[in-house]
Amino acid sequence: MKKRILFCFAHPDDETFTVGGLLASLAKREDVETIVYSATLGDAGKCGNPPVCTKEQLPHVRKKELEQAAAILGIDHVITDTYPDGKLPEYEEQLVETIHHMIEQYKPKVVVTFPPHGISGHRDHQAIQRATYRAVTAMDHIVEQLYYVTVVGRSDRYGDPIENIDIVFTFTDEEAKKVRQALLAHRTQHLSVERVFPTVHHDSFHKFQNREYFIRAWSKESDPPYPF
């Protein structure tokens, strides 16, 4: 039976920004199945400059962009929800129930989400972290480990020191190309993509030196096995 890993995020593009390399790597594995959940359709986001679509079209377009990125990264299942973008803290109780039901349906052994600071400080990122933590720890008969994906070496208040990191996941240049293609699939969000990854339009692109960082937030066992 395949090991299932559930990734819980707030917006379309969160998956590529945070765990794109891991997802591209896991896609090559026949023993792993990946599920990506986006609580919103990113309807409060920008439409691009020049605009890729109208504001009214944005939720539909961003859902399609997520599906395109998922196909590039080889994600097995994509689940999109319609919670209001920018207002997830107001729906935290409902989010806990939603994630609870997903865990019951897919029975993941490992769950990944944002850290408490949300990487960028976004309130939606922080809300999905809290809801995921609550849902996972109430479902310890199914889930065995919960991880936060984070960044290190940031000069601002968001991020974590390298001493706190439990797993440094390194991916290949081939997988980095998949991440680049997936980032570019989020066309409406090109301003954010270009700000975070200035080399995204160049062959020299890399994502944090092809590394992604994870903190073990919770596990059933005191010495759990490698999650990925």
C-alpha positions in Angstrom: 0.0 0.0 0.0 1.3 3.4 -0.9 2.3 5.9 1.8 0.1 9.0 1.5 1.4 12.5 2.3 -1.1 15.4 2.7 0.0 19.0 2.1 -2.3 21.6 3.6 -2.0 25.2 2.3 -4.0 28.4 2.0 -3.6 29.5 -1.6 -2.9 28.2 -5.1 0.9 28.6 -5.5 1.7 27.9 -1.9 2.6 24.3 -2.9 5.2 25.3 -5.4 6.7 28.1 -3.4 7.2 25.9 -0.3 7.5 22.2 -1.3 7.8 22.2 -5.1 11.1 20.3 -5.0 9.8 17.7 -2.6 6.7 17.2 -4.7 8.7 16.8 -7.9 10.9 14.3 -6.2 8.1 12.3 -4.7 6.4 12.1 -8.1 9.1 9.6 -9.2 8.3 7.3 -6.3 5.9 4.4 -6.9 5.4 3.9 -3.2 4.2 7.4 -2.3 0.9 9.3 -3.1 0.7 13.0 -2.7 -2.4 15.1 -1.9 -2.3 18.9 -2.0 -5.1 20.9 -0.4 -5.7 24.6 -1.0 -8.2 26.2 1.3 -9.0 29.2 -1.0 -8.9 29.9 -4.7 -6.7 33.0 -4.1 -9.5 35.4 -5.0 -8.0 38.3 -3.1 -4.7 38.0 -5.0 -3.5 40.1 -8.0 -4.4 39.5 -11.6 -0.9 40.2 -12.9 0.7 43.2 -14.6 -0.6 43.4 -17.3 -3.6 41.6 -16.0 -4.0 38.0 -17.1 -7.7 38.0 -16.3 -10.4 40.1 -14.6 -10.9 40.1 -10.9 -14.1 38.2 -11.4 -12.3 35.5 -13.4 -9.4 35.2 -10.9 -10.6 32.3 -8.7 -11.4 30.2 -11.8 -8.0 31.1 -13.4 -6.0 30.4 -10.2 -7.7 27.0 -9.8 -6.6 26.2 -13.4 -3.1 27.5 -12.7 -2.9 25.2 -9.6 -4.0 22.2 -11.7 -1.3 23.0 -14.3 1.4 23.3 -11.7 0.2 20.1 -10.1 0.5 18.3 -13.4 4.0 19.6 -13.9 5.1 18.6 -10.3 3.3 15.2 -10.6 0.9 15.7 -7.7 -1.5 12.8 -7.4 -4.5 14.6 -6.0 -5.4 18.3 -5.8 -8.3 19.5 -3.6 -9.4 23.1 -3.8 -11.8 24.8 -1.4 -13.7 28.1 -1.5 -13.0 29.6 1.8 -12.6 33.4 1.5 -9.1 34.5 0.7 -7.7 36.7 3.4 -10.2 35.6 6.0 -9.2 32.1 7.0 -8.8 33.1 10.7 -12.5 33.6 10.8 -13.1 30.1 9.6 -10.6 28.2 11.7 -13.2 25.8 13.3 -14.6 24.9 9.9 -11.1 24.4 8.5 -10.4 21.9 11.3 -13.4 19.9 10.3 -12.5 20.1 6.6 -9.0 18.8 7.3 -10.4 16.2 9.7 -12.6 14.8 6.9 -9.7 14.8 4.4 -7.6 12.8 6.8 -10.5 10.3 7.2 -10.8 10.0 3.4 -7.2 9.8 2.3 -5.6 8.4 5.5 -2.2 10.1 5.2 0.6 8.9 7.4 2.4 12.3 7.1 1.0 15.8 6.9 2.9 19.0 5.9 1.8 22.6 6.4 3.1 26.1 7.2 5.0 26.9 10.4 3.2 29.1 13.0 4.8 32.3 11.6 3.4 31.4 8.1 6.8 32.0 6.5 5.5 35.4 5.2 3.5 36.3 8.2 0.3 35.9 6.2 -2.7 35.5 8.5 -4.2 32.8 6.2 -0.9 30.8 6.4 -1.0 31.0 10.1 -4.7 30.0 10.3 -4.1 26.9 8.1 -1.2 25.9 10.3 -3.3 26.1 13.5 -6.2 24.2 11.9 -3.9 21.5 10.5 -2.2 21.0 13.8 -5.5 20.7 15.6 -6.9 18.3 13.1 -3.8 16.1 12.9 -3.3 15.8 16.7 -6.9 14.7 17.0 -6.5 12.0 14.4 -3.4 10.3 15.8 -5.0 6.9 15.0 -4.3 7.7 11.3 -1.6 10.4 11.0 1.9 9.5 12.4 3.8 12.7 11.7 3.3 16.4 11.1 5.9 18.7 9.6 6.2 22.4 9.0 8.0 23.6 5.8 10.0 26.7 6.5 12.9 28.9 5.4 16.2 29.6 7.1 18.7 32.5 7.1 16.1 35.2 6.7 17.0 38.6 8.2 13.4 39.4 9.0 11.3 37.9 11.7 9.9 35.1 9.6 11.9 32.0 9.2 13.7 29.6 11.5 17.4 29.1 12.6 19.1 26.2 11.0 19.5 24.6 14.5 15.7 24.1 14.6 15.6 22.2 11.3 15.0 18.5 11.4 15.2 17.7 7.7 17.0 19.4 4.9 15.6 18.0 1.7 17.8 18.3 -1.3 16.4 17.9 -4.8 18.1 17.7 -8.2 18.5 20.2 -11.0 16.0 18.3 -13.0 13.5 18.6 -10.2 14.3 22.3 -9.9 13.4 22.7 -13.6 10.0 21.3 -12.7 9.7 23.8 -9.9 10.5 26.6 -12.2 7.9 25.5 -14.8 5.3 25.2 -12.0 6.1 28.7 -10.7 5.6 30.0 -14.2 2.3 28.2 -14.5 1.0 30.6 -11.8 0.9 33.4 -14.4 -1.4 35.7 -12.4 1.0 35.7 -9.5 4.1 36.4 -11.6 4.9 39.6 -9.5 5.2 37.5 -6.3 7.1 34.7 -8.1 9.6 37.2 -9.6 10.1 39.0 -6.3 10.9 35.7 -4.4 12.7 34.0 -7.3 14.4 36.8 -9.4 16.0 34.2 -11.7 12.8 32.3 -12.5 13.0 33.4 -16.2 16.6 32.3 -16.6 18.2 28.9 -16.9 20.3 29.8 -13.8 17.2 29.4 -11.7 17.5 27.6 -8.4 15.2 27.4 -5.3 17.2 28.1 -2.2 20.2 26.2 -3.6 17.8 23.3 -4.3 17.0 22.8 -0.6 13.7 22.8 1.3 13.6 22.8 5.1 11.3 21.0 7.5 10.6 21.0 11.2 8.9 18.1 12.9 6.0 19.6 14.7 4.4 16.4 16.1 4.8 12.7 15.9 3.2 9.6 17.5 6.6 8.1 18.2 9.6 9.6 20.0 11.9 8.5 17.3 9.8 8.4 14.1 11.0 7.1 10.7 12.1 9.4 7.9 8.8 10.9 6.6 9.5 11.3 2.9 
